[in-house]
Amino acid sequence: MKEQQTIAHPQARVNDFVARFANVNGTGSASANFLFAKAIFRMGIPVTPKNIFPSNIQGLPTWYEVRVSEKGYLGRREGIDLLVAVNAQSMEQDIESVHPGGYLMYDSTKKLHTDMIRGDIHYLGVPMMEMANENYSNPRQRQLFKNIIYVGALSVLLNIEFEVLETLLKEQFAGKEKLIAPNVKALQLGMDYAKKNFAYPLPIRLERRDLVKDKILVDGNTACGLGAVYGGATVMAWYPITPSTSVAEAFEKFASKYRLDPETGKKNYAIVQAEDELAAMGMVIGANWNGARSLTATSGPGVSLMSEFIGLAYFAEVPAVLIDVERAGPSTGMPTRTQQSDITIAAYASHGDSKHPLLFPSTPKECFDMTAISFDLADRLQTPIILMTDLDLGMNDHMSEPFTWDAEKKYDRGKVLNREELEAMGRYGRYLDNEGDGIPYRTYPGTHPSKGAFTTRGTSRDEYAVYTENSEAYVRNMKRLQTKWETAKKIMPEPHLYQEENRQEIGMLFFGTSTYSSEEAKDLLEEKGIHLDAIRIKAFPFGEATEAFIQSHKLVFVIEQNRDGQLRSLIINEMQTNPAKLAPVLNYDGMPITADDIASQITNYLKQKTAVAHDLSETFI
């Protein structure tokens, strides 16, 4: 151990490092680790935490990774600068993840095995369990405060302000003041030990900044739940599945606050836990057909089960909103790992010819905004709208712009006829295209005693919702639905363009949570002299701007987190794009993609191509 003191310390880095906590699931470490991340955030420094947990209840290894970046890079980065390792099960692999010259904090209550000693990293032994046993009598408290002890030690080594930690504990235990003092004591134990035994602060350390401004730390599922309430939703039907369950929990939390009758205090909302995902989607369709704004939330396996009813909503033309928090599949897959792997199944859910608009949020604010507007889009287009988020965005806290709402906003209910309008017309045709946009007029049940009461069909029908198997009527209906699809292209959110001052020959295309690392990768590539234009798409169907971007570049890298390049395939299929023009950049190991990986894949691809050609023109035309 003494030999470790001769290891060269890394070059001093302020507000730029990655810390990882290796814990045991179910030991109360999550709150301590979040305290660490939130304290850095409160010091005005950009931070992004990621909770990496197993699918069992407790006992297996869990990790909490915190990236600190003064430049505001919020994606994952390769390698660990500081590891807090308190899980014997994963200790060996955890130690291997530390950068040479990095730091390992461990519980020195027991001596480390010689197999765990690396000659190129610094060891910071803190007798956490010993101190917890000496100062707390309750076994559960000993385990919990062991975690707070290491946060206290880190506060000294990294220069975290004690006042910030103390304030956070007071906020966390407001109304439970008796818990504040023992937590502060645990912090102090760790601080005192670090001051006595280590040189501090470390070369990697923190300094207060004013870079966070008015941003907030929040997870995407919470944002979706709140967005649904603000979007006018009053009904939610769902079936529990990781990682989407907290969408329903958030909706219930916010609805119970904002969806109460001001006079009677009665609930103006309904939440139903269905017997399965298919039933949940059926309830959503029924509620929307009756005029309520209704939603469900699920993950990949749930989308599979819902496909039949999604097809019904598409063909019967009933609005519906579905939030798909994607996880690693197929089948059960890795239910607590992230992917962007439901693109194909969501876009073409159901049998027969059907296509569904998708929204791709990248931040919690976009989760809020897009969930809210999805109800307007569903009503305008009379079709299911599927919001494509993922476990990383849904369950992890992200630094986000604050949510805003226009108090004067009016919901867009689309083409809905009232009683007077029905009275004024002749025969009402539920599936008539009166304006050439493919969208017919609908009514709410009970609007009129005889017109529009039973005019919704999931079977083949004519323009007046009369059942028919006439081939010409069926073809007319399918063509009208395709016309509606073209209309959807004009009203879906526009992509965000990152154009260079002078247009480049190469572009990169990304979406959702791949955005964080893709933006950083673009900067890394520019440092190497590789300049690319970029586009972040926000929706499917793809509009004119996306098509123009692809057409104007000789090569476009499509960055996504799945094995098969599902978004790339969607672009090829929908835009009839030459596959050779779209180069896949993929990650599907269940962890969020990193900027290093993206930059490496793009660099290697270009090296291979230019090795056999003098320039890009020769290679890609």
NUDREN-278270 format. One record per residue (C-alpha): residue number from 1; residue in one letter; x, y, z. Coordinates in nm, 3 decimals, padded with zeros to 5 digits. Layout:
BEGIN
   n res      c1      c2      c3
 NUM   a       X       Y       Z
...
! end
This chain:
BEGIN
   n res      c1      c2      c3
   1   m  00.000  00.000  00.000
   2   k  00.285  00.242  00.077
   3   e  00.413  00.199 -00.275
   4   q  00.097  00.365 -00.404
   5   q  00.220  00.701 -00.273
   6   t  00.484  00.713 -00.548
   7   i  00.227  00.700 -00.827
   8   a  00.214  01.021 -01.024
   9   h -00.105  01.216 -00.962
  10   p -00.308  01.312 -01.269
  11   q -00.290  01.665 -01.398
  12   a -00.515  01.894 -01.197
  13   r -00.862  01.905 -01.343
  14   v -01.133  02.130 -01.209
  15   n -01.497  02.035 -01.261
  16   d -01.411  01.766 -01.514
  17   f -01.419  01.404 -01.399
  18   v -01.629  01.089 -01.371
  19   a -01.705  00.930 -01.034
  20   r -01.861  00.588 -00.995
  21   f -02.014  00.432 -00.686
  22   a -02.021  00.052 -00.673
  23   n -02.279 -00.056 -00.416
  24   v -02.510 -00.344 -00.331
  25   n -02.872 -00.308 -00.443
  26   g -03.110 -00.250 -00.155
  27   t -02.860 -00.099  00.091
  28   g -02.986  00.259  00.077
  29   s -02.694  00.389 -00.128
  30   a -02.910  00.562 -00.390
  31   s -03.005  00.855 -00.167
  32   a -02.645  00.908 -00.055
  33   n -02.519  00.899 -00.414
  34   f -02.787  01.141 -00.526
  35   l -02.689  01.370 -00.238
  36   f -02.338  01.373 -00.386
  37   a -02.462  01.457 -00.737
  38   k -02.712  01.717 -00.626
  39   a -02.453  01.896 -00.410
  40   i -02.233  01.942 -00.717
  41   f -02.535  02.071 -00.909
  42   r -02.611  02.317 -00.626
  43   m -02.256  02.447 -00.658
  44   g -02.352  02.564 -01.008
  45   i -02.159  02.291 -01.192
  46   p -02.315  02.085 -01.475
  47   v -02.357  01.722 -01.370
  48   t -02.532  01.414 -01.502
  49   p -02.594  01.107 -01.281
  50   k -02.684  00.760 -01.404
  51   n -02.824  00.483 -01.187
  52   i -02.720  00.140 -01.319
  53   f -02.916 -00.120 -01.129
  54   p -03.007 -00.491 -01.158
  55   s -03.356 -00.623 -01.222
  56   n -03.380 -00.804 -00.888
  57   i -03.503 -00.638 -00.568
  58   q -03.178 -00.648 -00.369
  59   g -02.845 -00.822 -00.327
  60   l -02.682 -00.777 -00.668
  61   p -02.427 -00.510 -00.768
  62   t -02.554 -00.166 -00.854
  63   w -02.361  00.135 -00.981
  64   y -02.419  00.507 -00.976
  65   e -02.213  00.707 -01.221
  66   v -02.172  01.083 -01.201
  67   r -02.017  01.288 -01.477
  68   v -01.903  01.639 -01.390
  69   s -01.840  01.865 -01.689
  70   e -01.778  02.237 -01.678
  71   k -01.826  02.241 -02.055
  72   g -02.177  02.103 -02.008
  73   y -02.123  01.764 -02.172
  74   l -02.398  01.546 -02.029
  75   g -02.343  01.212 -02.203
  76   r -02.146  00.918 -02.064
  77   r -01.769  00.921 -02.093
  78   e -01.531  00.626 -02.114
  79   g -01.331  00.543 -01.802
  80   i -01.359  00.630 -01.434
  81   d -01.148  00.889 -01.250
  82   l -01.275  00.818 -00.899
  83   l -01.430  00.492 -00.784
  84   v -01.602  00.436 -00.450
  85   a -01.606  00.057 -00.424
  86   v -01.803 -00.095 -00.137
  87   n -01.928 -00.411 -00.308
  88   a -01.704 -00.716 -00.278
  89   q -01.895 -00.900 -00.557
  90   s -01.793 -00.655 -00.826
  91   m -01.471 -00.520 -00.673
  92   e -01.229 -00.674 -00.921
  93   q -01.408 -00.550 -01.233
  94   d -01.475 -00.214 -01.068
  95   i -01.107 -00.161 -01.000
  96   e -01.024 -00.244 -01.363
  97   s -01.254  00.043 -01.477
  98   v -01.041  00.312 -01.312
  99   h -00.819  00.525 -01.535
 100   p -00.443  00.492 -01.470
 101   g -00.359  00.756 -01.212
 102   g -00.717  00.757 -01.087
 103   y -00.848  00.704 -00.736
 104   l -01.014  00.416 -00.554
 105   m -01.195  00.475 -00.227
 106   y -01.280  00.156 -00.044
 107   d -01.394  00.036  00.297
 108   s -01.071 -00.039  00.482
 109   t -01.251 -00.203  00.773
 110   k -01.120 -00.519  00.609
 111   k -00.785 -00.537  00.433
 112   l -00.789 -00.550  00.053
 113   h -00.676 -00.874 -00.106
 114   t -00.348 -00.841 -00.294
 115   d -00.530 -00.933 -00.618
 116   m -00.713 -00.600 -00.586
 117   i -00.395 -00.392 -00.586
 118   r -00.303 -00.208 -00.905
 119   g  00.027 -00.030 -00.929
 120   d -00.105  00.261 -01.134
 121   i -00.393  00.398 -00.924
 122   h -00.422  00.568 -00.585
 123   y -00.596  00.392 -00.295
 124   l -00.803  00.583 -00.039
 125   g -00.893  00.349  00.246
 126   v -01.172  00.469  00.477
 127   p -01.295  00.235  00.756
 128   m -01.661  00.312  00.679
 129   m -01.823  00.010  00.845
 130   e -01.599  00.036  01.150
 131   m -01.696  00.399  01.203
 132   a -02.064  00.323  01.147
 133   n -02.054  00.039  01.401
 134   e -01.882  00.259  01.658
 135   n -02.126  00.546  01.627
 136   y -02.466  00.387  01.554
 137   s -02.640  00.100  01.735
 138   n -02.924  00.023  01.492
 139   p -02.810 -00.231  01.224
 140   r -03.011 -00.060  00.950
 141   q -02.874  00.281  01.047
 142   r -02.521  00.143  01.038
 143   q -02.568  00.039  00.675
 144   l -02.735  00.365  00.572
 145   f -02.488  00.595  00.744
 146   k -02.194  00.401  00.604
 147   n -02.296  00.553  00.271
 148   i -02.317  00.905  00.414
 149   i -01.970  00.862  00.567
 150   y -01.811  00.818  00.223
 151   v -01.997  01.124  00.096
 152   g -01.845  01.320  00.385
 153   a -01.496  01.198  00.297
 154   l -01.550  01.288 -00.068
 155   s -01.665  01.636  00.028
 156   v -01.318  01.704  00.171
 157   l -01.122  01.533 -00.107
 158   l -01.319  01.697 -00.390
 159   n -01.393  02.030 -00.221
 160   i -01.773  01.997 -00.195
 161   e -01.914  02.274  00.024
 162   f -02.039  02.136  00.356
 163   e -02.309  02.404  00.377
 164   v -02.459  02.273  00.054
 165   l -02.472  01.917  00.184
 166   e -02.626  02.031  00.512
 167   t -02.893  02.232  00.331
 168   l -02.981  01.936  00.111
 169   l -03.022  01.711  00.415
 170   k -03.251  01.966  00.577
 171   e -03.461  01.979  00.263
 172   q -03.470  01.601  00.230
 173   f -03.582  01.548  00.590
 174   a -03.817  01.843  00.624
 175   g -04.084  01.730  00.866
 176   k -03.852  01.455  00.995
 177   e -03.601  01.681  01.170
 178   k -03.481  01.409  01.406
 179   l -03.309  01.240  01.108
 180   i -03.101  01.547  01.020
 181   a -02.855  01.533  01.309
 182   p -02.745  01.168  01.263
 183   n -02.694  01.229  00.890
 184   v -02.486  01.540  00.956
 185   k -02.288  01.340  01.212
 186   a -02.211  01.073  00.949
 187   l -02.095  01.342  00.708
 188   q -01.869  01.485  00.976
 189   l -01.720  01.144  01.053
 190   g -01.615  01.103  00.691
 191   m -01.486  01.459  00.669
 192   d -01.277  01.431  00.984
 193   y -01.120  01.104  00.870
 194   a -01.030  01.243  00.525
 195   k -00.874  01.556  00.676
 196   k -00.665  01.350  00.915
 197   n -00.543  01.084  00.672
 198   f -00.522  01.230  00.320
 199   a -00.379  01.528  00.139
 200   y -00.672  01.731  00.014
 201   p -00.823  01.838 -00.212
 202   l -00.732  01.589 -00.483
 203   p -00.603  01.709 -00.821
 204   i -00.952  01.631 -00.953
 205   r -01.173  01.866 -00.759
 206   l -01.463  02.105 -00.766
 207   e -01.489  02.482 -00.770
 208   r -01.814  02.676 -00.742
 209   r -01.945  02.811 -01.070
 210   d -02.259  02.981 -01.199
 211   l -02.314  02.754 -01.498
 212   v -02.639  02.584 -01.399
 213   k -02.845  02.908 -01.390
 214   d -03.216  02.819 -01.364
 215   k -03.182  02.459 -01.482
 216   i -03.336  02.173 -01.287
 217   l -03.249  01.809 -01.217
 218   v -03.541  01.582 -01.307
 219   d -03.608  01.248 -01.473
 220   g -03.800  01.203 -01.797
 221   n -04.077  00.985 -01.653
 222   t -04.171  01.256 -01.404
 223   a -04.168  01.508 -01.687
 224   c -04.397  01.287 -01.897
 225   g -04.643  01.246 -01.610
 226   l -04.662  01.621 -01.556
 227   g -04.680  01.687 -01.931
 228   a -04.981  01.455 -01.957
 229   v -05.167  01.653 -01.691
 230   y -05.088  01.984 -01.860
 231   g -05.178  01.832 -02.196
 232   g -05.531  01.773 -02.074
 233   a -05.521  01.402 -01.992
 234   t -05.785  01.285 -01.744
 235   v -05.764  00.907 -01.789
 236   m -05.466  00.673 -01.764
 237   a -05.480  00.295 -01.801
 238   w -05.159  00.100 -01.753
 239   y -04.996 -00.223 -01.653
 240   p -04.671 -00.218 -01.449
 241   i -04.349 -00.275 -01.641
 242   t -03.994 -00.150 -01.594
 243   p -03.894  00.119 -01.682
 244   s -04.229  00.293 -01.743
 245   t -04.411  00.241 -01.413
 246   s -04.302  00.574 -01.269
 247   v -04.482  00.755 -01.555
 248   a -04.811  00.633 -01.409
 249   e -04.695  00.715 -01.057
 250   a -04.601  01.068 -01.164
 251   f -04.932  01.117 -01.345
 252   e -05.123  01.008 -01.034
 253   k -04.915  01.239 -00.814
 254   f -04.973  01.545 -01.031
 255   a -05.335  01.463 -01.117
 256   s -05.419  01.433 -00.747
 257   k -05.292  01.789 -00.710
 258   y -05.414  01.956 -01.029
 259   r -05.713  01.744 -01.136
 260   l -05.948  01.814 -00.843
 261   d -06.285  01.987 -00.870
 262   p -06.227  02.330 -00.707
 263   e -06.571  02.328 -00.544
 264   t -06.619  01.970 -00.427
 265   g -06.260  01.848 -00.412
 266   k -06.360  01.535 -00.605
 267   k -06.120  01.375 -00.850
 268   n -06.156  01.482 -01.211
 269   y -05.936  01.198 -01.331
 270   a -05.927  00.821 -01.342
 271   i -05.632  00.581 -01.321
 272   v -05.689  00.213 -01.392
 273   q -05.434 -00.064 -01.347
 274   a -05.545 -00.309 -01.612
 275   e -05.500 -00.685 -01.614
 276   d -05.245 -00.660 -01.895
 277   e -05.108 -00.421 -02.155
 278   l -05.362 -00.511 -02.421
 279   a -05.649 -00.430 -02.186
 280   a -05.482 -00.103 -02.089
 281   m -05.463  00.007 -02.453
 282   g -05.827 -00.091 -02.505
 283   m -05.931  00.129 -02.213
 284   v -05.732  00.418 -02.356
 285   i -05.907  00.383 -02.691
 286   g -06.249  00.370 -02.523
 287   a -06.182  00.679 -02.315
 288   n -06.054  00.877 -02.613
 289   w -06.351  00.766 -02.824
 290   n -06.576  00.908 -02.553
 291   g -06.400  01.244 -02.568
 292   a -06.154  01.217 -02.279
 293   r -05.784  01.261 -02.330
 294   s -05.629  00.933 -02.227
 295   l -05.286  00.771 -02.227
 296   t -05.089  00.465 -02.132
 297   a -04.721  00.397 -02.069
 298   t -04.524  00.081 -02.128
 299   s -04.200 -00.062 -02.266
 300   g -04.114 -00.290 -02.559
 301   p -04.293 -00.608 -02.441
 302   g -04.603 -00.401 -02.373
 303   v -04.597 -00.248 -02.720
 304   s -04.591 -00.602 -02.861
 305   l -04.903 -00.694 -02.664
 306   m -05.077 -00.368 -02.748
 307   s -05.023 -00.397 -03.122
 308   e -05.370 -00.532 -03.201
 309   f -05.543 -00.239 -03.030
 310   i -05.293  00.011 -03.174
 311   g -05.402 -00.115 -03.516
 312   l -05.766 -00.069 -03.417
 313   a -05.706  00.292 -03.316
 314   y -05.521  00.354 -03.644
 315   f -05.793  00.203 -03.863
 316   a -06.095  00.320 -03.667
 317   e -05.920  00.661 -03.636
 318   v -05.943  00.711 -03.263
 319   p -05.688  00.935 -03.087
 320   a -05.456  00.769 -02.834
 321   v -05.128  00.852 -02.662
 322   l -04.870  00.588 -02.574
 323   i -04.541  00.654 -02.393
 324   d -04.285  00.385 -02.471
 325   v -03.993  00.389 -02.226
 326   e -03.759  00.160 -02.418
 327   r -03.535 -00.101 -02.260
 328   a -03.297 -00.370 -02.386
 329   g -03.477 -00.656 -02.560
 330   p -03.587 -00.877 -02.723
 331   s -03.816 -01.079 -02.496
 332   t -03.738 -00.997 -02.133
 333   g -03.390 -00.893 -02.245
 334   m -03.220 -00.668 -01.989
 335   p -03.517 -00.491 -01.829
 336   t -03.304 -00.242 -01.636
 337   r -03.076 -00.142 -01.923
 338   t -03.138  00.118 -02.189
 339   q -03.174  00.095 -02.569
 340   q -03.347  00.265 -02.860
 341   s -03.473 -00.065 -02.992
 342   d -03.851 -00.029 -03.031
 343   i -03.835  00.201 -03.334
 344   t -03.951 -00.053 -03.590
 345   i -04.223 -00.216 -03.381
 346   a -04.364  00.121 -03.276
 347   a -04.361  00.274 -03.624
 348   y -04.541 -00.021 -03.783
 349   a -04.731 -00.169 -03.486
 350   s -05.020 -00.398 -03.586
 351   h -05.078 -00.619 -03.887
 352   g -05.159 -00.490 -04.233
 353   d -05.051 -00.152 -04.365
 354   s -05.026  00.082 -04.070
 355   k -04.786  00.359 -03.970
 356   h -04.780  00.561 -03.651
 357   p -04.635  00.903 -03.572
 358   l -04.346  00.890 -03.325
 359   l -04.196  01.163 -03.108
 360   f -03.832  01.152 -02.996
 361   p -03.761  01.366 -02.687
 362   s -03.399  01.419 -02.584
 363   t -03.438  01.600 -02.252
 364   p -03.685  01.607 -01.963
 365   k -03.817  01.938 -02.090
 366   e -03.890  01.778 -02.425
 367   c -04.056  01.488 -02.241
 368   f -04.285  01.746 -02.080
 369   d -04.345  01.946 -02.398
 370   m -04.388  01.650 -02.631
 371   t -04.618  01.460 -02.397
 372   a -04.837  01.768 -02.373
 373   i -04.851  01.827 -02.750
 374   s -04.900  01.457 -02.825
 375   f -05.266  01.492 -02.721
 376   d -05.316  01.778 -02.968
 377   l -05.147  01.574 -03.240
 378   a -05.354  01.264 -03.161
 379   d -05.676  01.466 -03.175
 380   r -05.581  01.649 -03.495
 381   l -05.472  01.333 -03.674
 382   q -05.722  01.097 -03.505
 383   t -05.455  00.834 -03.460
 384   p -05.219  00.695 -03.194
 385   i -04.916  00.909 -03.111
 386   i -04.624  00.720 -02.958
 387   l -04.365  00.904 -02.749
 388   m -04.032  00.720 -02.774
 389   t -03.823  00.773 -02.463
 390   d -03.592  00.519 -02.296
 391   l -03.470  00.399 -01.958
 392   d -03.176  00.640 -01.952
 393   l -03.397  00.943 -02.008
 394   g -03.696  00.807 -01.822
 395   m -03.541  00.688 -01.495
 396   n -03.221  00.894 -01.461
 397   d -03.203  01.254 -01.346
 398   h -03.092  01.497 -01.614
 399   m -03.003  01.863 -01.609
 400   s -03.287  02.031 -01.794
 401   e -03.428  02.365 -01.888
 402   p -03.722  02.447 -01.659
 403   f -04.069  02.356 -01.783
 404   t -04.289  02.638 -01.910
 405   w -04.657  02.658 -01.996
 406   d -04.870  02.920 -02.170
 407   a -05.169  02.981 -01.944
 408   e -05.364  03.107 -02.246
 409   k -05.310  02.790 -02.447
 410   k -05.621  02.627 -02.590
 411   y -05.622  02.256 -02.662
 412   d -05.653  02.160 -03.028
 413   r -05.928  01.896 -03.040
 414   g -05.912  01.870 -03.419
 415   k -06.213  01.813 -03.640
 416   v -06.499  01.756 -03.396
 417   l -06.858  01.840 -03.494
 418   n -07.102  01.970 -03.234
 419   r -07.480  01.921 -03.233
 420   e -07.554  02.239 -03.429
 421   e -07.302  02.155 -03.699
 422   l -07.449  01.808 -03.734
 423   e -07.801  01.954 -03.759
 424   a -07.693  02.188 -04.037
 425   m -07.553  01.918 -04.263
 426   g -07.717  01.645 -04.461
 427   r -07.592  01.293 -04.426
 428   y -07.291  01.275 -04.194
 429   g -06.995  01.078 -04.329
 430   r -06.754  00.976 -04.057
 431   y -06.481  00.881 -04.302
 432   l -06.535  01.147 -04.568
 433   d -06.232  01.353 -04.666
 434   n -06.395  01.692 -04.712
 435   e -06.079  01.903 -04.724
 436   g -05.824  01.682 -04.898
 437   d -05.598  01.638 -04.597
 438   g -05.708  01.282 -04.526
 439   i -05.860  01.376 -04.191
 440   p -06.237  01.327 -04.157
 441   y -06.471  01.487 -03.905
 442   r -06.571  01.301 -03.592
 443   t -06.820  01.345 -03.309
 444   y -06.830  01.255 -02.943
 445   p -07.086  00.992 -02.843
 446   g -07.411  01.151 -02.735
 447   t -07.356  01.474 -02.929
 448   h -07.667  01.410 -03.142
 449   p -07.954  01.163 -03.092
 450   s -07.930  01.023 -03.443
 451   k -07.620  01.153 -03.620
 452   g -07.274  01.029 -03.538
 453   a -07.370  00.805 -03.248
 454   f -07.234  00.474 -03.378
 455   t -07.002  00.571 -03.660
 456   t -06.665  00.417 -03.572
 457   r -06.548  00.094 -03.730
 458   g -06.238 -00.119 -03.710
 459   t -06.352 -00.318 -04.011
 460   s -06.359 -00.226 -04.378
 461   r -06.621  00.045 -04.438
 462   d -06.725  00.313 -04.679
 463   e -06.710  00.686 -04.620
 464   y -07.027  00.671 -04.409
 465   a -06.894  00.401 -04.174
 466   v -07.116  00.141 -04.335
 467   y -06.959 -00.204 -04.331
 468   t -06.848 -00.321 -04.672
 469   e -06.599 -00.557 -04.828
 470   n -06.611 -00.370 -05.155
 471   s -06.254 -00.354 -05.286
 472   e -06.285 -00.004 -05.428
 473   a -06.416  00.136 -05.098
 474   y -06.132 -00.032 -04.911
 475   v -05.870  00.110 -05.148
 476   r -06.021  00.461 -05.120
 477   n -06.000  00.439 -04.744
 478   m -05.638  00.320 -04.743
 479   k -05.536  00.594 -04.985
 480   r -05.704  00.853 -04.761
 481   l -05.508  00.722 -04.462
 482   q -05.190  00.764 -04.665
 483   t -05.296  01.120 -04.744
 484   k -05.337  01.178 -04.370
 485   w -04.983  01.048 -04.325
 486   e -04.858  01.315 -04.564
 487   t -05.049  01.573 -04.363
 488   a -04.878  01.447 -04.047
 489   k -04.538  01.527 -04.198
 490   k -04.634  01.897 -04.200
 491   i -04.739  01.923 -03.835
 492   m -04.487  01.705 -03.652
 493   p -04.201  01.884 -03.468
 494   e -03.923  02.006 -03.696
 495   p -03.567  01.868 -03.658
 496   h -03.285  02.072 -03.508
 497   l -03.001  02.153 -03.748
 498   y -02.638  02.201 -03.645
 499   q -02.502  02.350 -03.966
 500   e -02.135  02.439 -04.007
 501   e -02.058  02.786 -04.144
 502   n -01.966  02.619 -04.471
 503   r -02.172  02.312 -04.561
 504   q -01.982  01.988 -04.518
 505   e -01.985  01.677 -04.735
 506   i -02.050  01.456 -04.432
 507   g -02.338  01.472 -04.186
 508   m -02.446  01.298 -03.870
 509   l -02.803  01.223 -03.769
 510   f -02.917  01.136 -03.419
 511   f -03.218  01.144 -03.188
 512   g -03.333  01.097 -02.831
 513   t -03.070  01.028 -02.565
 514   s -02.801  00.972 -02.828
 515   t -02.802  01.352 -02.853
 516   y -02.587  01.416 -02.545
 517   s -02.293  01.209 -02.667
 518   s -02.343  01.293 -03.034
 519   e -02.303  01.664 -02.967
 520   e -01.984  01.601 -02.773
 521   a -01.856  01.361 -03.040
 522   k -01.902  01.634 -03.300
 523   d -01.667  01.855 -03.098
 524   l -01.415  01.571 -03.053
 525   l -01.411  01.508 -03.428
 526   e -01.363  01.877 -03.503
 527   e -01.055  01.875 -03.279
 528   k -00.920  01.604 -03.513
 529   g -01.003  01.813 -03.820
 530   i -01.315  01.615 -03.914
 531   h -01.603  01.858 -03.966
 532   l -01.959  01.737 -03.995
 533   d -02.300  01.895 -04.025
 534   a -02.555  01.745 -03.789
 535   i -02.929  01.705 -03.751
 536   r -03.132  01.589 -03.454
 537   i -03.466  01.451 -03.558
 538   k -03.760  01.490 -03.325
 539   a -04.035  01.300 -03.502
 540   f -04.148  01.039 -03.750
 541   p -04.280  01.073 -04.022
 542   f -03.974  01.257 -04.148
 543   g -04.043  01.598 -04.298
 544   e -03.886  01.796 -04.577
 545   a -03.599  01.926 -04.363
 546   t -03.476  01.576 -04.280
 547   e -03.503  01.463 -04.639
 548   a -03.319  01.775 -04.761
 549   f -03.038  01.717 -04.510
 550   i -02.982  01.361 -04.624
 551   q -02.998  01.452 -04.993
 552   s -02.750  01.739 -04.952
 553   h -02.475  01.526 -04.798
 554   k -02.268  01.255 -04.962
 555   l -02.251  01.050 -04.643
 556   v -02.462  01.061 -04.327
 557   f -02.374  00.875 -04.007
 558   v -02.688  00.754 -03.831
 559   i -02.626  00.722 -03.459
 560   e -02.858  00.499 -03.258
 561   q -02.863  00.254 -02.970
 562   n -02.970 -00.080 -03.114
 563   r -02.806 -00.363 -03.307
 564   d -02.992 -00.347 -03.636
 565   g -02.987  00.025 -03.717
 566   q -03.365  00.051 -03.690
 567   l -03.390  00.425 -03.755
 568   r -03.155  00.390 -04.052
 569   s -03.383  00.118 -04.191
 570   l -03.684  00.344 -04.137
 571   i -03.515  00.624 -04.334
 572   i -03.424  00.385 -04.616
 573   n -03.777  00.245 -04.628
 574   e -03.966  00.574 -04.605
 575   m -03.740  00.798 -04.814
 576   q -03.608  00.536 -05.058
 577   t -03.257  00.645 -04.965
 578   n -02.953  00.461 -05.102
 579   p -02.837  00.244 -04.809
 580   a -02.472  00.312 -04.897
 581   k -02.528  00.676 -04.813
 582   l -02.624  00.602 -04.452
 583   a -02.346  00.467 -04.231
 584   p -02.460  00.311 -03.903
 585   v -02.299  00.409 -03.572
 586   l -02.440  00.167 -03.317
 587   n -02.429  00.077 -02.950
 588   y -02.647 -00.191 -02.790
 589   d -02.474 -00.307 -02.472
 590   g -02.748 -00.163 -02.252
 591   m -02.538  00.133 -02.141
 592   p -02.582  00.483 -02.284
 593   i -02.362  00.544 -02.587
 594   t -02.049  00.752 -02.529
 595   a -01.893  01.035 -02.728
 596   d -01.562  00.845 -02.741
 597   d -01.735  00.548 -02.904
 598   i -01.916  00.762 -03.161
 599   a -01.601  00.954 -03.255
 600   s -01.401  00.630 -03.278
 601   q -01.656  00.456 -03.503
 602   i -01.680  00.755 -03.737
 603   t -01.302  00.800 -03.752
 604   n -01.242  00.431 -03.827
 605   y -01.512  00.426 -04.095
 606   l -01.362  00.726 -04.274
 607   k -01.012  00.578 -04.254
 608   q -01.130  00.253 -04.411
 609   k -01.317  00.428 -04.690
 610   t -01.050  00.683 -04.776
 611   a -00.784  00.413 -04.777
 612   v -00.924  00.294 -05.110
 613   a -01.026  00.631 -05.254
 614   h -00.858  00.966 -05.303
 615   d -01.151  01.171 -05.176
 616   l -01.507  01.146 -05.052
 617   s -01.649  01.225 -05.393
 618   e -01.491  00.914 -05.543
 619   t -01.603  00.701 -05.248
 620   f -01.962  00.804 -05.200
 621   i -02.105  00.926 -05.530
! end
